[in-house]
Amino acid sequence: MVGMPLLAFIIDIKSATPIMALTASTLALLLIITSWKKVSLKDAWPFVISTLFGLPLGLYYLKNTSDDAIKFILGILLILFGIYYLANDNLPYLKTERMSVPFGFLAGILGGAYNTNGPPTVIYGVLRRWPPEKFRATLQGIFFPTGLIITLSHGLTGLWTDFVLNSFLVSFPFILLAFYLGNKLHHRINENRFKRIIYIFILIIGAVLIINSIL
């Protein structure tokens, strides 16, 4: 949610999307290895399946839409996501996994187009009221297979350029370092304060992306 729009400031969207997909898949794999026992398969598998149906629509949009249009819409989505979280203290409660289908479908569209399948996935997890450890693990149980499919789809549609692959290889050691540091720090950070800072940051990034797409 943060890395993709930041990268879009300095390189074109059609390169930023596959680079972030490769990065996200790597991180999800590392996280799933360390916490797979806490994954709720009952919630994860229908979400993953429904994501597959939305993915082709997102990929088609990415291949056939200008960078400025994608930046503008991505900016709008980020702002809506940030406002949604900051403005809602009493969010609705999803008691069953049935709503994983529409949330997963939307995640597939956004994942294929912008590599931002995170917002609908995170919102779904929040509305399911998962405890922190289950929340973290189950999100990765969703992100890893969906991210892998999105990543491979980018390759099949010709988005794995030499620049994309070389950029990912250069960043790989830093991904491992960041994973190690994040894994050490996440127990020490106040969760509510951290989320609020992230959502405010997302609002700012969304606004800048919109301005950048217009000017």
Order of alpha helices (4+ residues) and beta strands (2+ residues): alpha-alpha-alpha-alpha-alpha-alpha-alpha-alpha-alpha
